[in-house]
Amino acid sequence: MVVGLAMLCCSSLAHADERAPLERGTAILEPFALRALDKGAFGLGRMLAPAAANEAPLTGAALFGLPSMVPVRKALEAEFDRYVEKHKASLPNESIGVGTSYAFQLFDRGMLDSPDARFVLTGVVNRMDRAFVDPEHCGEVRLLYRLTRTTPPEAKGGEIASPRLPMTLNVVLKARSDAEAKSNTPSCAEIARRWLATADLQLTGPELAAKLSEPAGPLALIRPENIHRIETNLQVAHAPKSAIRDFRTDYMMKVFDYQATTATFEEAVLEDQIDRDRLLADAGLAREFKAWLLDPVHLGELDRGMAVIPDKFLAKVAVAPTPTGFVNSDMLPAYGLVQGEAGGPAPVFSESEVVGALAKAAAQGIRLQNIQSVSGFERRLNDSSCGGCHQTRGIGGFHFPGVDWMAEKPSNTVVVPGSPHFFGDQIRRRDILTAVADGRTPDFSRGFASRPQLRGSEELAGTVYNDGWGGHCYASRADAADNDKSFSTWTCAANLACQTGPATRFGMCFIATR
């Protein structure tokens, strides 16, 4: 219940000042503008099949019937089957299937092929902060779509369920095309300026959509030929609280790269999603990964959130259970990789190896911002992965459930489109855009998923995102030697205290009790 209240608090804080929302200049979340964009050039059909697109929206059945999307549907089907098989092997006494009669209630994959559901545009997000991965194309821009029923669900007990289904599809595009990158026209600075200029726009609805899409607007550069990959995230199964288990929901994430030679989306590894099972089972691969990651240069990149881990160490799927809480458990993606956890195979990293690597990096003049301890190293391994990041300060397993412009009152900000992690990261992203626009070298680093970087701004001080009510914190002790340096800045604002559980020093900021 406490977490739910924290999310509700976040809902009001996210747009506490409508004149200066946190996402200004970095994302497009205005519901009526998104509705206009979805009906126009940014509907999913026009993006994925521009030559065949017509006025009718692309239904789920039509989407996965596209030749480019057939491999996506096939891979999702195979992943569902593996999930069910694994569940039956590990939890044979807990039934699994579609519907409330099962202990684990599966996502109805039939909705993917339904003529009565489609993916609706729910947000446009600038990710030029990822230009360190692809500087040539100035980073990325993302179009986020939410699977939604087009026919109202049946009313139960006088209440109509939301038509939105727990699945998102993220179309990741290069911020500029290959041809634009080759000619350097427009420049990355010009693209950044176009986005930042949107912060001052006072328009809404079709007028805002038209302004964003005009030749000098930021969306004029977003075209189907820029598509780089598709990312899917869905709630694969949900287990209500029962006599034998706590509430649990599993989210499945996959990535599909666009292959120009075949004009299809093909299954790919998830960026920085370490394949824990393979590493723990293959001693040779584990040694190779350890040597790579503990190299001072790569350790420094991991610390700053900028490591690009080689594909050979990564997985093609992430299943992230939620909620995970603050205590280390096997639900976390890096659990068991670092010495100290009970049971299981031999860890990949011993405590002495991590301490030695930190000392070696310091001796080479590499200043680490976040990883100051073995615990900091382990937390960074977790939250740098897709699954671990989505388990941290997410709304369930999503960081961007999206704007519901099909709702009766779509401008109602009690239901926010993004998680505390999403909104807390906007200042860092805007700082990077400003540096690019000014021709300065950006600082692409990021903090832990639980605690956003402030970047010299006071916007987040005393809010749920940083050190206010509901903020994530670390319970420090009077003796500095008893505190972990990786988390010593995770404090709470005045009149709040870090309240933790009995087995961890991580918790949330709440009103101090006596």
Secondary structure, DSSP 4 states (H G I P E B T S, - for coil): -HHHHHHHHHHHHHTSSTTS-TTTTTEE--HHHHHHHHHTTTSHHHHH-TTT--SS--BHHHHTTSTTTHHHHHHHHHHHHHHHHHHHHH-TTS-EESSTTSSEEE--GGGGG-TTEEEEEEEEEEEGGGTTT-GGGTSEEEEEEEEEESSPPPEETTEEPPSEEEEEEEEEEESS-HHHHHHT-S-HHHHHHHHHHGGG----HHHHHHHHHSTTSGGGG--GGGEEEEEEEEEEEEE---SS---EEEEEEEEEEEETTTTEEEEEPPTT-B-HHHHHH-HHHHHHHHHHHTSHHHHHHHHHT-----GGGB-S-EEEEE---SS--TTSTTTTSBTTSSSSSPPSB-HHHHHHHHHHHHHTT---SS--SHHHHHHHHHHTSHHHHHTSS-BTTBS-----TTSSSTT-TTS-SS-HHHHHTHHHHHHHHHHHHTTPPP------TTS---TT--TTTTSTTTTSTT-EEE---SSGGGS-GGGTT----TTEEEEE-TT-SEEEEEE---
